[in-house]
């Protein structure tokens, strides 16, 4: 089977968020789940996407962390469709579709950019109780009373649920020192994948800077998180940070030395808000994997 390693949400190698990509040969069955999990662990990236071609422009994607399967991964999807374009499966300008565990998602491919539709956005919970707020900020190593904002944390899903936690400044964001055991327990408690901390403070016109912590899935910190960025785009919409039908620019990964640029779009449709997330990618390596 062919495999690739690609950095998503960056044009530069060794920036953004790396993902493993494994292409299942046409006519072949999926490897066993345990084999895909072990492959993800062997590749040592936060997520690895396994891709099976269904038709000319439709693909089934399954995502594995070293801990097991997850329903959707934004950066691995961006990396996968960039790789499919570079390998000649798709051409710049194509619209393709990713069949995932959260549904069929539209993917727009250009020569150096991939834009992906996210799952239907949903507000799951607003964290308002004072004891819950104190606990949430404490696991990040800060005080809600000192470093919180007028905006409340919310749990939002655009495929998988994330806890979105606003903090007061870039200085605070960069100073976070999470208690990862406590973060694991709290994400279990809220049935969420990660805590996605962010600030609206801008250096050069960005909408937000963010950091993402998902130790429950073996990812202490992630350099770029497409699903959480989709959730954050919906948070912008709900909290009137942006006008409807707006585009946003989110910077993530700075604290890890892997700066990432994530673009989002929210569009009002008759069926509700549609969220898209996109970015560039760069391929580091490719070869054959014996599974």
Secondary structure in CASP SS format (residue, H / E / C, confidence):
PFRMAT SS
TARGET T0000
AUTHOR 0000-0000-0000
METHOD secondary structure of the structure
MODEL  1
X C 1.00
X E 1.00
X E 1.00
X E 1.00
X E 1.00
X E 1.00
X E 1.00
X E 1.00
X C 1.00
X C 1.00
X C 1.00
X C 1.00
X C 1.00
X C 1.00
X C 1.00
X C 1.00
X E 1.00
X E 1.00
X E 1.00
X E 1.00
X E 1.00
X E 1.00
X E 1.00
X E 1.00
X C 1.00
X C 1.00
X C 1.00
X C 1.00
X C 1.00
X C 1.00
X C 1.00
X C 1.00
X H 1.00
X H 1.00
X H 1.00
X H 1.00
X H 1.00
X H 1.00
X H 1.00
X H 1.00
X H 1.00
X H 1.00
X H 1.00
X C 1.00
X C 1.00
X C 1.00
X C 1.00
X E 1.00
X E 1.00
X E 1.00
X E 1.00
X E 1.00
X E 1.00
X E 1.00
X E 1.00
X C 1.00
X C 1.00
X E 1.00
X E 1.00
X E 1.00
X E 1.00
X E 1.00
X E 1.00
X E 1.00
X E 1.00
X C 1.00
X C 1.00
X E 1.00
X E 1.00
X E 1.00
X C 1.00
X C 1.00
X C 1.00
X H 1.00
X H 1.00
X H 1.00
X H 1.00
X H 1.00
X H 1.00
X H 1.00
X H 1.00
X H 1.00
X H 1.00
X H 1.00
X H 1.00
X H 1.00
X C 1.00
X C 1.00
X C 1.00
X C 1.00
X C 1.00
X C 1.00
X C 1.00
X C 1.00
X E 1.00
X E 1.00
X E 1.00
X E 1.00
X E 1.00
X E 1.00
X C 1.00
X C 1.00
X E 1.00
X E 1.00
X E 1.00
X E 1.00
X E 1.00
X E 1.00
X E 1.00
X C 1.00
X C 1.00
X C 1.00
X C 1.00
X E 1.00
X E 1.00
X E 1.00
X E 1.00
X C 1.00
X C 1.00
X C 1.00
X C 1.00
X E 1.00
X E 1.00
X E 1.00
X E 1.00
X E 1.00
X C 1.00
X C 1.00
X C 1.00
X H 1.00
X H 1.00
X H 1.00
X H 1.00
X H 1.00
X H 1.00
X H 1.00
X H 1.00
X H 1.00
X C 1.00
X C 1.00
X C 1.00
X C 1.00
X C 1.00
X H 1.00
X H 1.00
X H 1.00
X H 1.00
X C 1.00
X C 1.00
X C 1.00
X C 1.00
X C 1.00
X C 1.00
X E 1.00
X E 1.00
X E 1.00
X E 1.00
X C 1.00
X C 1.00
X C 1.00
X E 1.00
X E 1.00
X E 1.00
X E 1.00
X E 1.00
X E 1.00
X C 1.00
X C 1.00
X C 1.00
X H 1.00
X H 1.00
X H 1.00
X H 1.00
X H 1.00
X H 1.00
X C 1.00
X C 1.00
X C 1.00
X C 1.00
X H 1.00
X H 1.00
X H 1.00
X H 1.00
X H 1.00
X H 1.00
X H 1.00
X H 1.00
X H 1.00
X H 1.00
X C 1.00
X C 1.00
X C 1.00
X C 1.00
X E 1.00
X E 1.00
X E 1.00
X E 1.00
X E 1.00
X E 1.00
X C 1.00
X C 1.00
X C 1.00
X C 1.00
X C 1.00
X C 1.00
X C 1.00
X C 1.00
X E 1.00
X E 1.00
X E 1.00
X E 1.00
X E 1.00
X E 1.00
X E 1.00
X H 1.00
X H 1.00
X H 1.00
X C 1.00
X E 1.00
X E 1.00
X E 1.00
X E 1.00
X C 1.00
X C 1.00
X C 1.00
X H 1.00
X H 1.00
X H 1.00
X H 1.00
X H 1.00
X H 1.00
X H 1.00
X H 1.00
X H 1.00
X H 1.00
X H 1.00
X H 1.00
X H 1.00
X C 1.00
X C 1.00
X C 1.00
X C 1.00
X C 1.00
X C 1.00
X C 1.00
X C 1.00
X E 1.00
X E 1.00
X E 1.00
X E 1.00
X E 1.00
X E 1.00
X C 1.00
X H 1.00
X H 1.00
X H 1.00
X C 1.00
X C 1.00
X C 1.00
X E 1.00
X E 1.00
X E 1.00
X E 1.00
X E 1.00
X E 1.00
X E 1.00
X E 1.00
X E 1.00
X E 1.00
X C 1.00
X C 1.00
X E 1.00
X E 1.00
X E 1.00
X E 1.00
X E 1.00
X E 1.00
X E 1.00
X E 1.00
X C 1.00
X E 1.00
X E 1.00
X E 1.00
X E 1.00
X E 1.00
X E 1.00
X E 1.00
X E 1.00
X C 1.00
X C 1.00
X C 1.00
END
